[in-house]
Amino acid sequence: MNPNFATNGEKLSPYKGLGSLTTDKKVSTITNVSKFQDDSYKEYCKITVKKAYQKKYKIKSVNIRYAVSDIKTYKFKNYIYKNYTVNNKNRFIVNIFGNESVSFDKLTVNYQTK
């Protein structure tokens, strides 16, 4: 008996994904981007002042509120507040916690006017 085995050169690609959510406000555009590949996960928020307002408005600071919940019961525990000083730029990227127990809750952008 002579068994024959068939083989091919197919390679499996890693599990990848990208998702984004864009919110348009009067002065700025806020894009929340989520990237994942296999077991790694990265989430960030990109804040951009619109072209029509770039001469008049600059981003002064960004305040973010995160909600912390219990992993087992999914009940709310408390809030974590983070403040970022931007120093008058038209664009800013904030890395958001990628944890199961911490979720993005609220974002406030403060502007400097000329």
Jmol script that loads the backbone (N, CA, C; Angstrom):
load data "model"
ATOM      1  N   MET A   1       0.838  -1.165   0.000  1.00  0.00           N
ATOM      2  CA  MET A   1       0.000   0.000   0.000  1.00  0.00           C
ATOM      3  C   MET A   1       0.890   1.237   0.000  1.00  0.00           C
ATOM      4  N   ASN A   2       0.596   2.163  -0.869  1.00  0.00           N
ATOM      5  CA  ASN A   2       1.397   3.360  -1.042  1.00  0.00           C
ATOM      6  C   ASN A   2       0.502   4.586  -0.808  1.00  0.00           C
ATOM      7  N   PRO A   3       0.500   5.182   0.388  1.00  0.00           N
ATOM      8  CA  PRO A   3      -0.356   6.350   0.613  1.00  0.00           C
ATOM      9  C   PRO A   3       0.274   7.605   0.007  1.00  0.00           C
ATOM     10  N   ASN A   4      -0.560   8.441  -0.579  1.00  0.00           N
ATOM     11  CA  ASN A   4      -0.125   9.725  -1.138  1.00  0.00           C
ATOM     12  C   ASN A   4      -0.719  10.851  -0.294  1.00  0.00           C
ATOM     13  N   PHE A   5       0.102  11.859  -0.010  1.00  0.00           N
ATOM     14  CA  PHE A   5      -0.366  13.003   0.760  1.00  0.00           C
ATOM     15  C   PHE A   5      -0.269  14.245  -0.110  1.00  0.00           C
ATOM     16  N   ALA A   6      -1.318  15.049  -0.091  1.00  0.00           N
ATOM     17  CA  ALA A   6      -1.322  16.297  -0.854  1.00  0.00           C
ATOM     18  C   ALA A   6      -0.944  17.444   0.084  1.00  0.00           C
ATOM     19  N   THR A   7      -0.092  18.306  -0.398  1.00  0.00           N
ATOM     20  CA  THR A   7       0.287  19.480   0.378  1.00  0.00           C
ATOM     21  C   THR A   7       0.101  20.709  -0.484  1.00  0.00           C
ATOM     22  N   ASN A   8      -0.079  21.828   0.167  1.00  0.00           N
ATOM     23  CA  ASN A   8      -0.151  23.091  -0.567  1.00  0.00           C
ATOM     24  C   ASN A   8       0.644  24.146   0.192  1.00  0.00           C
ATOM     25  N   GLY A   9       0.892  25.249  -0.463  1.00  0.00           N
ATOM     26  CA  GLY A   9       1.705  26.319   0.118  1.00  0.00           C
ATOM     27  C   GLY A   9       0.875  27.423   0.740  1.00  0.00           C
ATOM     28  N   GLU A  10      -0.328  27.134   1.191  1.00  0.00           N
ATOM     29  CA  GLU A  10      -1.188  28.159   1.764  1.00  0.00           C
ATOM     30  C   GLU A  10      -0.691  28.553   3.148  1.00  0.00           C
ATOM     31  N   LYS A  11      -0.591  29.875   3.365  1.00  0.00           N
ATOM     32  CA  LYS A  11      -0.181  30.388   4.667  1.00  0.00           C
ATOM     33  C   LYS A  11      -1.370  31.084   5.309  1.00  0.00           C
ATOM     34  N   LEU A  12      -1.520  30.872   6.575  1.00  0.00           N
ATOM     35  CA  LEU A  12      -2.600  31.528   7.298  1.00  0.00           C
ATOM     36  C   LEU A  12      -2.151  32.919   7.718  1.00  0.00           C
ATOM     37  N   SER A  13      -2.997  33.895   7.461  1.00  0.00           N
ATOM     38  CA  SER A  13      -2.667  35.260   7.857  1.00  0.00           C
ATOM     39  C   SER A  13      -3.140  35.486   9.290  1.00  0.00           C
ATOM     40  N   PRO A  14      -2.482  36.395  10.007  1.00  0.00           N
ATOM     41  CA  PRO A  14      -2.898  36.665  11.382  1.00  0.00           C
ATOM     42  C   PRO A  14      -4.269  37.340  11.404  1.00  0.00           C
ATOM     43  N   TYR A  15      -4.950  37.191  12.510  1.00  0.00           N
ATOM     44  CA  TYR A  15      -6.269  37.776  12.699  1.00  0.00           C
ATOM     45  C   TYR A  15      -6.105  39.272  12.917  1.00  0.00           C
ATOM     46  N   LYS A  16      -6.619  40.092  11.993  1.00  0.00           N
ATOM     47  CA  LYS A  16      -6.454  41.539  12.059  1.00  0.00           C
ATOM     48  C   LYS A  16      -7.811  42.217  11.973  1.00  0.00           C
ATOM     49  N   GLY A  17      -7.871  43.436  12.470  1.00  0.00           N
ATOM     50  CA  GLY A  17      -9.093  44.209  12.357  1.00  0.00           C
ATOM     51  C   GLY A  17      -8.844  45.676  12.646  1.00  0.00           C
ATOM     52  N   LEU A  18      -9.716  46.518  12.104  1.00  0.00           N
ATOM     53  CA  LEU A  18      -9.625  47.957  12.296  1.00  0.00           C
ATOM     54  C   LEU A  18     -11.034  48.510  12.309  1.00  0.00           C
ATOM     55  N   GLY A  19     -11.327  49.327  13.294  1.00  0.00           N
ATOM     56  CA  GLY A  19     -12.630  49.971  13.369  1.00  0.00           C
ATOM     57  C   GLY A  19     -12.451  51.416  13.763  1.00  0.00           C
ATOM     58  N   SER A  20     -13.287  52.281  13.226  1.00  0.00           N
ATOM     59  CA  SER A  20     -13.197  53.688  13.596  1.00  0.00           C
ATOM     60  C   SER A  20     -14.590  54.294  13.675  1.00  0.00           C
ATOM     61  N   LEU A  21     -14.719  55.268  14.548  1.00  0.00           N
ATOM     62  CA  LEU A  21     -15.960  55.991  14.746  1.00  0.00           C
ATOM     63  C   LEU A  21     -15.621  57.472  14.725  1.00  0.00           C
ATOM     64  N   THR A  22     -16.230  58.222  13.799  1.00  0.00           N
ATOM     65  CA  THR A  22     -15.925  59.638  13.641  1.00  0.00           C
ATOM     66  C   THR A  22     -17.102  60.478  14.117  1.00  0.00           C
ATOM     67  N   THR A  23     -16.794  61.496  14.927  1.00  0.00           N
ATOM     68  CA  THR A  23     -17.798  62.427  15.420  1.00  0.00           C
ATOM     69  C   THR A  23     -17.426  63.817  14.942  1.00  0.00           C
ATOM     70  N   ASP A  24     -18.349  64.468  14.246  1.00  0.00           N
ATOM     71  CA  ASP A  24     -18.124  65.828  13.755  1.00  0.00           C
ATOM     72  C   ASP A  24     -18.735  66.830  14.724  1.00  0.00           C
ATOM     73  N   LYS A  25     -17.925  67.740  15.203  1.00  0.00           N
ATOM     74  CA  LYS A  25     -18.389  68.843  16.034  1.00  0.00           C
ATOM     75  C   LYS A  25     -18.199  70.129  15.237  1.00  0.00           C
ATOM     76  N   LYS A  26     -18.589  71.261  15.807  1.00  0.00           N
ATOM     77  CA  LYS A  26     -18.500  72.524  15.079  1.00  0.00           C
ATOM     78  C   LYS A  26     -17.054  72.890  14.746  1.00  0.00           C
ATOM     79  N   VAL A  27     -16.161  72.783  15.712  1.00  0.00           N
ATOM     80  CA  VAL A  27     -14.780  73.227  15.540  1.00  0.00           C
ATOM     81  C   VAL A  27     -13.843  72.079  15.196  1.00  0.00           C
ATOM     82  N   SER A  28     -14.123  70.876  15.672  1.00  0.00           N
ATOM     83  CA  SER A  28     -13.174  69.773  15.502  1.00  0.00           C
ATOM     84  C   SER A  28     -13.854  68.488  15.046  1.00  0.00           C
ATOM     85  N   THR A  29     -13.004  67.555  14.612  1.00  0.00           N
ATOM     86  CA  THR A  29     -13.426  66.208  14.251  1.00  0.00           C
ATOM     87  C   THR A  29     -12.713  65.242  15.188  1.00  0.00           C
ATOM     88  N   ILE A  30     -13.484  64.350  15.810  1.00  0.00           N
ATOM     89  CA  ILE A  30     -12.933  63.388  16.755  1.00  0.00           C
ATOM     90  C   ILE A  30     -13.117  61.994  16.176  1.00  0.00           C
ATOM     91  N   THR A  31     -12.000  61.273  15.998  1.00  0.00           N
ATOM     92  CA  THR A  31     -12.035  59.922  15.440  1.00  0.00           C
ATOM     93  C   THR A  31     -11.517  58.948  16.486  1.00  0.00           C
ATOM     94  N   ASN A  32     -12.338  57.978  16.828  1.00  0.00           N
ATOM     95  CA  ASN A  32     -11.952  56.932  17.772  1.00  0.00           C
ATOM     96  C   ASN A  32     -11.588  55.695  16.963  1.00  0.00           C
ATOM     97  N   VAL A  33     -10.329  55.261  17.011  1.00  0.00           N
ATOM     98  CA  VAL A  33      -9.825  54.158  16.194  1.00  0.00           C
ATOM     99  C   VAL A  33      -9.465  52.978  17.095  1.00  0.00           C
ATOM    100  N   SER A  34      -9.904  51.789  16.693  1.00  0.00           N
ATOM    101  CA  SER A  34      -9.569  50.546  17.397  1.00  0.00           C
ATOM    102  C   SER A  34      -8.862  49.616  16.428  1.00  0.00           C
ATOM    103  N   LYS A  35      -7.671  49.143  16.807  1.00  0.00           N
ATOM    104  CA  LYS A  35      -6.902  48.210  15.983  1.00  0.00           C
ATOM    105  C   LYS A  35      -6.633  46.959  16.797  1.00  0.00           C
ATOM    106  N   PHE A  36      -6.740  45.812  16.154  1.00  0.00           N
ATOM    107  CA  PHE A  36      -6.374  44.580  16.838  1.00  0.00           C
ATOM    108  C   PHE A  36      -5.730  43.613  15.865  1.00  0.00           C
ATOM    109  N   GLN A  37      -4.810  42.831  16.392  1.00  0.00           N
ATOM    110  CA  GLN A  37      -4.120  41.799  15.630  1.00  0.00           C
ATOM    111  C   GLN A  37      -3.769  40.680  16.598  1.00  0.00           C
ATOM    112  N   ASP A  38      -4.326  39.506  16.332  1.00  0.00           N
ATOM    113  CA  ASP A  38      -4.173  38.347  17.215  1.00  0.00           C
ATOM    114  C   ASP A  38      -4.576  38.723  18.648  1.00  0.00           C
ATOM    115  N   ASP A  39      -3.628  38.760  19.576  1.00  0.00           N
ATOM    116  CA  ASP A  39      -3.956  39.048  20.973  1.00  0.00           C
ATOM    117  C   ASP A  39      -3.713  40.503  21.370  1.00  0.00           C
ATOM    118  N   SER A  40      -3.103  41.306  20.507  1.00  0.00           N
ATOM    119  CA  SER A  40      -2.823  42.692  20.860  1.00  0.00           C
ATOM    120  C   SER A  40      -3.988  43.590  20.440  1.00  0.00           C
ATOM    121  N   TYR A  41      -4.239  44.619  21.248  1.00  0.00           N
ATOM    122  CA  TYR A  41      -5.349  45.538  21.020  1.00  0.00           C
ATOM    123  C   TYR A  41      -4.868  46.944  21.335  1.00  0.00           C
ATOM    124  N   LYS A  42      -5.166  47.890  20.439  1.00  0.00           N
ATOM    125  CA  LYS A  42      -4.769  49.275  20.643  1.00  0.00           C
ATOM    126  C   LYS A  42      -5.943  50.163  20.270  1.00  0.00           C
ATOM    127  N   GLU A  43      -6.223  51.135  21.129  1.00  0.00           N
ATOM    128  CA  GLU A  43      -7.299  52.075  20.868  1.00  0.00           C
ATOM    129  C   GLU A  43      -6.770  53.480  21.113  1.00  0.00           C
ATOM    130  N   TYR A  44      -7.058  54.383  20.185  1.00  0.00           N
ATOM    131  CA  TYR A  44      -6.654  55.765  20.370  1.00  0.00           C
ATOM    132  C   TYR A  44      -7.713  56.700  19.808  1.00  0.00           C
ATOM    133  N   CYS A  45      -7.643  57.950  20.240  1.00  0.00           N
ATOM    134  CA  CYS A  45      -8.592  58.977  19.835  1.00  0.00           C
ATOM    135  C   CYS A  45      -7.809  60.101  19.167  1.00  0.00           C
ATOM    136  N   LYS A  46      -8.175  60.429  17.934  1.00  0.00           N
ATOM    137  CA  LYS A  46      -7.482  61.466  17.171  1.00  0.00           C
ATOM    138  C   LYS A  46      -8.397  62.687  17.080  1.00  0.00           C
ATOM    139  N   ILE A  47      -7.920  63.821  17.590  1.00  0.00           N
ATOM    140  CA  ILE A  47      -8.692  65.061  17.609  1.00  0.00           C
ATOM    141  C   ILE A  47      -8.035  66.035  16.639  1.00  0.00           C
ATOM    142  N   THR A  48      -8.811  66.537  15.684  1.00  0.00           N
ATOM    143  CA  THR A  48      -8.291  67.438  14.662  1.00  0.00           C
ATOM    144  C   THR A  48      -9.193  68.661  14.548  1.00  0.00           C
ATOM    145  N   VAL A  49      -8.586  69.856  14.561  1.00  0.00           N
ATOM    146  CA  VAL A  49      -9.341  71.084  14.335  1.00  0.00           C
ATOM    147  C   VAL A  49      -9.617  71.193  12.838  1.00  0.00           C
ATOM    148  N   LYS A  50     -10.855  71.540  12.477  1.00  0.00           N
ATOM    149  CA  LYS A  50     -11.229  71.637  11.061  1.00  0.00           C
ATOM    150  C   LYS A  50     -10.459  72.765  10.377  1.00  0.00           C
ATOM    151  N   LYS A  51     -10.256  72.616   9.070  1.00  0.00           N
ATOM    152  CA  LYS A  51      -9.451  73.579   8.288  1.00  0.00           C
ATOM    153  C   LYS A  51      -9.977  75.000   8.414  1.00  0.00           C
ATOM    154  N   ALA A  52     -11.283  75.173   8.408  1.00  0.00           N
ATOM    155  CA  ALA A  52     -11.870  76.511   8.465  1.00  0.00           C
ATOM    156  C   ALA A  52     -11.585  77.221   9.789  1.00  0.00           C
ATOM    157  N   TYR A  53     -11.307  76.467  10.846  1.00  0.00           N
ATOM    158  CA  TYR A  53     -11.093  77.036  12.178  1.00  0.00           C
ATOM    159  C   TYR A  53      -9.642  76.981  12.646  1.00  0.00           C
ATOM    160  N   GLN A  54      -8.722  76.471  11.839  1.00  0.00           N
ATOM    161  CA  GLN A  54      -7.345  76.273  12.297  1.00  0.00           C
ATOM    162  C   GLN A  54      -6.601  77.565  12.609  1.00  0.00           C
ATOM    163  N   LYS A  55      -6.935  78.662  11.958  1.00  0.00           N
ATOM    164  CA  LYS A  55      -6.249  79.925  12.244  1.00  0.00           C
ATOM    165  C   LYS A  55      -6.754  80.560  13.534  1.00  0.00           C
ATOM    166  N   LYS A  56      -8.017  80.293  13.869  1.00  0.00           N
ATOM    167  CA  LYS A  56      -8.608  80.927  15.039  1.00  0.00           C
ATOM    168  C   LYS A  56      -8.534  80.067  16.305  1.00  0.00           C
ATOM    169  N   TYR A  57      -8.629  78.744  16.174  1.00  0.00           N
ATOM    170  CA  TYR A  57      -8.666  77.845  17.325  1.00  0.00           C
ATOM    171  C   TYR A  57      -7.469  76.902  17.337  1.00  0.00           C
ATOM    172  N   LYS A  58      -6.925  76.670  18.521  1.00  0.00           N
ATOM    173  CA  LYS A  58      -5.877  75.672  18.762  1.00  0.00           C
ATOM    174  C   LYS A  58      -6.310  74.851  19.975  1.00  0.00           C
ATOM    175  N   ILE A  59      -5.927  73.581  20.005  1.00  0.00           N
ATOM    176  CA  ILE A  59      -6.277  72.726  21.138  1.00  0.00           C
ATOM    177  C   ILE A  59      -5.359  73.062  22.306  1.00  0.00           C
ATOM    178  N   LYS A  60      -5.957  73.445  23.424  1.00  0.00           N
ATOM    179  CA  LYS A  60      -5.191  73.813  24.613  1.00  0.00           C
ATOM    180  C   LYS A  60      -4.997  72.606  25.537  1.00  0.00           C
ATOM    181  N   SER A  61      -6.079  71.880  25.814  1.00  0.00           N
ATOM    182  CA  SER A  61      -5.996  70.702  26.680  1.00  0.00           C
ATOM    183  C   SER A  61      -7.145  69.747  26.372  1.00  0.00           C
ATOM    184  N   VAL A  62      -6.968  68.501  26.806  1.00  0.00           N
ATOM    185  CA  VAL A  62      -7.976  67.460  26.620  1.00  0.00           C
ATOM    186  C   VAL A  62      -8.191  66.777  27.965  1.00  0.00           C
ATOM    187  N   ASN A  63      -9.453  66.648  28.367  1.00  0.00           N
ATOM    188  CA  ASN A  63      -9.817  65.969  29.612  1.00  0.00           C
ATOM    189  C   ASN A  63     -10.627  64.730  29.264  1.00  0.00           C
ATOM    190  N   ILE A  64     -10.250  63.587  29.831  1.00  0.00           N
ATOM    191  CA  ILE A  64     -10.939  62.329  29.549  1.00  0.00           C
ATOM    192  C   ILE A  64     -11.393  61.700  30.860  1.00  0.00           C
ATOM    193  N   ARG A  65     -12.617  61.166  30.825  1.00  0.00           N
ATOM    194  CA  ARG A  65     -13.148  60.434  31.975  1.00  0.00           C
ATOM    195  C   ARG A  65     -13.341  58.975  31.568  1.00  0.00           C
ATOM    196  N   TYR A  66     -12.752  58.074  32.358  1.00  0.00           N
ATOM    197  CA  TYR A  66     -12.893  56.637  32.135  1.00  0.00           C
ATOM    198  C   TYR A  66     -13.794  56.058  33.224  1.00  0.00           C
ATOM    199  N   ALA A  67     -14.640  55.107  32.856  1.00  0.00           N
ATOM    200  CA  ALA A  67     -15.486  54.413  33.825  1.00  0.00           C
ATOM    201  C   ALA A  67     -14.839  53.075  34.169  1.00  0.00           C
ATOM    202  N   VAL A  68     -14.706  52.800  35.459  1.00  0.00           N
ATOM    203  CA  VAL A  68     -14.118  51.546  35.926  1.00  0.00           C
ATOM    204  C   VAL A  68     -15.247  50.651  36.425  1.00  0.00           C
ATOM    205  N   SER A  69     -15.243  49.392  35.956  1.00  0.00           N
ATOM    206  CA  SER A  69     -16.274  48.446  36.386  1.00  0.00           C
ATOM    207  C   SER A  69     -15.621  47.153  36.867  1.00  0.00           C
ATOM    208  N   ASP A  70     -16.368  46.394  37.638  1.00  0.00           N
ATOM    209  CA  ASP A  70     -15.894  45.106  38.141  1.00  0.00           C
ATOM    210  C   ASP A  70     -15.973  44.083  37.008  1.00  0.00           C
ATOM    211  N   ILE A  71     -14.904  43.314  36.788  1.00  0.00           N
ATOM    212  CA  ILE A  71     -14.856  42.360  35.673  1.00  0.00           C
ATOM    213  C   ILE A  71     -15.857  41.220  35.869  1.00  0.00           C
ATOM    214  N   LYS A  72     -16.031  40.771  37.091  1.00  0.00           N
ATOM    215  CA  LYS A  72     -16.911  39.621  37.338  1.00  0.00           C
ATOM    216  C   LYS A  72     -18.389  39.982  37.251  1.00  0.00           C
ATOM    217  N   THR A  73     -18.776  41.110  37.842  1.00  0.00           N
ATOM    218  CA  THR A  73     -20.196  41.475  37.891  1.00  0.00           C
ATOM    219  C   THR A  73     -20.577  42.558  36.886  1.00  0.00           C
ATOM    220  N   TYR A  74     -19.612  43.197  36.255  1.00  0.00           N
ATOM    221  CA  TYR A  74     -19.816  44.295  35.304  1.00  0.00           C
ATOM    222  C   TYR A  74     -20.563  45.477  35.929  1.00  0.00           C
ATOM    223  N   LYS A  75     -20.430  45.652  37.230  1.00  0.00           N
ATOM    224  CA  LYS A  75     -21.053  46.782  37.907  1.00  0.00           C
ATOM    225  C   LYS A  75     -20.066  47.933  37.983  1.00  0.00           C
ATOM    226  N   PHE A  76     -20.596  49.145  37.883  1.00  0.00           N
ATOM    227  CA  PHE A  76     -19.798  50.362  37.923  1.00  0.00           C
ATOM    228  C   PHE A  76     -19.157  50.528  39.299  1.00  0.00           C
ATOM    229  N   LYS A  77     -17.845  50.907  39.301  1.00  0.00           N
ATOM    230  CA  LYS A  77     -17.131  51.169  40.558  1.00  0.00           C
ATOM    231  C   LYS A  77     -16.891  52.662  40.753  1.00  0.00           C
ATOM    232  N   ASN A  78     -16.112  53.275  39.849  1.00  0.00           N
ATOM    233  CA  ASN A  78     -15.772  54.690  39.978  1.00  0.00           C
ATOM    234  C   ASN A  78     -15.259  55.228  38.645  1.00  0.00           C
ATOM    235  N   TYR A  79     -14.862  56.502  38.645  1.00  0.00           N
ATOM    236  CA  TYR A  79     -14.310  57.152  37.460  1.00  0.00           C
ATOM    237  C   TYR A  79     -12.817  57.420  37.648  1.00  0.00           C
ATOM    238  N   ILE A  80     -12.081  57.413  36.538  1.00  0.00           N
ATOM    239  CA  ILE A  80     -10.683  57.843  36.503  1.00  0.00           C
ATOM    240  C   ILE A  80     -10.620  59.045  35.565  1.00  0.00           C
ATOM    241  N   TYR A  81      -9.987  60.123  36.022  1.00  0.00           N
ATOM    242  CA  TYR A  81      -9.874  61.336  35.217  1.00  0.00           C
ATOM    243  C   TYR A  81      -8.433  61.509  34.755  1.00  0.00           C
ATOM    244  N   LYS A  82      -8.245  61.802  33.468  1.00  0.00           N
ATOM    245  CA  LYS A  82      -6.922  62.076  32.900  1.00  0.00           C
ATOM    246  C   LYS A  82      -6.976  63.427  32.195  1.00  0.00           C
ATOM    247  N   ASN A  83      -5.972  64.270  32.443  1.00  0.00           N
ATOM    248  CA  ASN A  83      -5.869  65.574  31.803  1.00  0.00           C
ATOM    249  C   ASN A  83      -4.588  65.623  30.983  1.00  0.00           C
ATOM    250  N   TYR A  84      -4.691  66.090  29.749  1.00  0.00           N
ATOM    251  CA  TYR A  84      -3.544  66.201  28.854  1.00  0.00           C
ATOM    252  C   TYR A  84      -3.382  67.656  28.438  1.00  0.00           C
ATOM    253  N   THR A  85      -2.166  68.197  28.550  1.00  0.00           N
ATOM    254  CA  THR A  85      -1.850  69.541  28.078  1.00  0.00           C
ATOM    255  C   THR A  85      -1.284  69.413  26.674  1.00  0.00           C
ATOM    256  N   VAL A  86      -1.882  70.130  25.727  1.00  0.00           N
ATOM    257  CA  VAL A  86      -1.530  69.958  24.319  1.00  0.00           C
ATOM    258  C   VAL A  86      -0.605  71.057  23.814  1.00  0.00           C
ATOM    259  N   ASN A  87      -0.620  72.227  24.410  1.00  0.00           N
ATOM    260  CA  ASN A  87       0.225  73.356  24.013  1.00  0.00           C
ATOM    261  C   ASN A  87      -0.084  73.879  22.615  1.00  0.00           C
ATOM    262  N   ASN A  88      -1.335  74.192  22.369  1.00  0.00           N
ATOM    263  CA  ASN A  88      -1.779  74.918  21.174  1.00  0.00           C
ATOM    264  C   ASN A  88      -1.413  74.248  19.859  1.00  0.00           C
ATOM    265  N   LYS A  89      -1.972  73.094  19.604  1.00  0.00           N
ATOM    266  CA  LYS A  89      -1.762  72.374  18.350  1.00  0.00           C
ATOM    267  C   LYS A  89      -3.090  72.181  17.632  1.00  0.00           C
ATOM    268  N   ASN A  90      -3.013  71.891  16.331  1.00  0.00           N
ATOM    269  CA  ASN A  90      -4.215  71.644  15.534  1.00  0.00           C
ATOM    270  C   ASN A  90      -4.653  70.185  15.582  1.00  0.00           C
ATOM    271  N   ARG A  91      -3.760  69.298  16.011  1.00  0.00           N
ATOM    272  CA  ARG A  91      -4.049  67.866  16.007  1.00  0.00           C
ATOM    273  C   ARG A  91      -3.437  67.234  17.251  1.00  0.00           C
ATOM    274  N   PHE A  92      -4.156  66.275  17.827  1.00  0.00           N
ATOM    275  CA  PHE A  92      -3.672  65.595  19.027  1.00  0.00           C
ATOM    276  C   PHE A  92      -4.191  64.161  19.041  1.00  0.00           C
ATOM    277  N   ILE A  93      -3.332  63.217  19.441  1.00  0.00           N
ATOM    278  CA  ILE A  93      -3.712  61.808  19.525  1.00  0.00           C
ATOM    279  C   ILE A  93      -3.570  61.354  20.973  1.00  0.00           C
ATOM    280  N   VAL A  94      -4.634  60.760  21.509  1.00  0.00           N
ATOM    281  CA  VAL A  94      -4.665  60.279  22.882  1.00  0.00           C
ATOM    282  C   VAL A  94      -4.777  58.762  22.861  1.00  0.00           C
ATOM    283  N   ASN A  95      -3.851  58.070  23.515  1.00  0.00           N
ATOM    284  CA  ASN A  95      -3.956  56.616  23.661  1.00  0.00           C
ATOM    285  C   ASN A  95      -4.939  56.311  24.777  1.00  0.00           C
ATOM    286  N   ILE A  96      -5.914  55.465  24.474  1.00  0.00           N
ATOM    287  CA  ILE A  96      -6.961  55.124  25.427  1.00  0.00           C
ATOM    288  C   ILE A  96      -6.638  53.775  26.045  1.00  0.00           C
ATOM    289  N   PHE A  97      -6.941  53.628  27.333  1.00  0.00           N
ATOM    290  CA  PHE A  97      -6.708  52.354  28.019  1.00  0.00           C
ATOM    291  C   PHE A  97      -7.412  51.233  27.277  1.00  0.00           C
ATOM    292  N   GLY A  98      -6.733  50.118  27.081  1.00  0.00           N
ATOM    293  CA  GLY A  98      -7.326  48.960  26.434  1.00  0.00           C
ATOM    294  C   GLY A  98      -7.555  47.840  27.421  1.00  0.00           C
ATOM    295  N   ASN A  99      -8.267  48.136  28.480  1.00  0.00           N
ATOM    296  CA  ASN A  99      -8.460  47.172  29.556  1.00  0.00           C
ATOM    297  C   ASN A  99      -9.930  46.772  29.620  1.00  0.00           C
ATOM    298  N   GLU A 100     -10.210  45.542  30.033  1.00  0.00           N
ATOM    299  CA  GLU A 100     -11.593  45.073  30.129  1.00  0.00           C
ATOM    300  C   GLU A 100     -12.381  45.809  31.204  1.00  0.00           C
ATOM    301  N   SER A 101     -11.721  46.179  32.292  1.00  0.00           N
ATOM    302  CA  SER A 101     -12.436  46.803  33.401  1.00  0.00           C
ATOM    303  C   SER A 101     -12.530  48.323  33.269  1.00  0.00           C
ATOM    304  N   VAL A 102     -11.784  48.933  32.338  1.00  0.00           N
ATOM    305  CA  VAL A 102     -11.787  50.382  32.151  1.00  0.00           C
ATOM    306  C   VAL A 102     -12.312  50.698  30.757  1.00  0.00           C
ATOM    307  N   SER A 103     -13.322  51.571  30.687  1.00  0.00           N
ATOM    308  CA  SER A 103     -13.886  51.936  29.387  1.00  0.00           C
ATOM    309  C   SER A 103     -13.922  53.452  29.234  1.00  0.00           C
ATOM    310  N   PHE A 104     -13.796  53.913  28.003  1.00  0.00           N
ATOM    311  CA  PHE A 104     -13.821  55.327  27.651  1.00  0.00           C
ATOM    312  C   PHE A 104     -15.232  55.855  27.889  1.00  0.00           C
ATOM    313  N   ASP A 105     -15.369  56.961  28.632  1.00  0.00           N
ATOM    314  CA  ASP A 105     -16.691  57.456  28.996  1.00  0.00           C
ATOM    315  C   ASP A 105     -16.990  58.843  28.433  1.00  0.00           C
ATOM    316  N   LYS A 106     -16.093  59.819  28.648  1.00  0.00           N
ATOM    317  CA  LYS A 106     -16.374  61.197  28.245  1.00  0.00           C
ATOM    318  C   LYS A 106     -15.081  61.894  27.838  1.00  0.00           C
ATOM    319  N   LEU A 107     -15.166  62.754  26.822  1.00  0.00           N
ATOM    320  CA  LEU A 107     -14.004  63.500  26.341  1.00  0.00           C
ATOM    321  C   LEU A 107     -14.373  64.973  26.239  1.00  0.00           C
ATOM    322  N   THR A 108     -13.534  65.852  26.783  1.00  0.00           N
ATOM    323  CA  THR A 108     -13.741  67.294  26.714  1.00  0.00           C
ATOM    324  C   THR A 108     -12.501  67.927  26.108  1.00  0.00           C
ATOM    325  N   VAL A 109     -12.703  68.772  25.082  1.00  0.00           N
ATOM    326  CA  VAL A 109     -11.598  69.463  24.416  1.00  0.00           C
ATOM    327  C   VAL A 109     -11.697  70.944  24.757  1.00  0.00           C
ATOM    328  N   ASN A 110     -10.603  71.530  25.265  1.00  0.00           N
ATOM    329  CA  ASN A 110     -10.534  72.959  25.565  1.00  0.00           C
ATOM    330  C   ASN A 110      -9.682  73.632  24.497  1.00  0.00           C
ATOM    331  N   TYR A 111     -10.165  74.774  23.983  1.00  0.00           N
ATOM    332  CA  TYR A 111      -9.500  75.463  22.879  1.00  0.00           C
ATOM    333  C   TYR A 111      -8.887  76.777  23.335  1.00  0.00           C
ATOM    334  N   GLN A 112      -7.828  77.177  22.647  1.00  0.00           N
ATOM    335  CA  GLN A 112      -7.201  78.488  22.795  1.00  0.00           C
ATOM    336  C   GLN A 112      -7.624  79.296  21.574  1.00  0.00           C
ATOM    337  N   THR A 113      -8.168  80.487  21.773  1.00  0.00           N
ATOM    338  CA  THR A 113      -8.573  81.323  20.642  1.00  0.00           C
ATOM    339  C   THR A 113      -7.579  82.452  20.459  1.00  0.00           C
ATOM    340  N   LYS A 114      -7.442  82.882  19.220  1.00  0.00           N
ATOM    341  CA  LYS A 114      -6.519  83.983  18.914  1.00  0.00           C
ATOM    342  C   LYS A 114      -7.283  85.254  18.674  1.00  0.00           C
TER     343      LYS A 114
END
end "model"
wireframe off; spacefill off
backbone 0.3
color backbone group
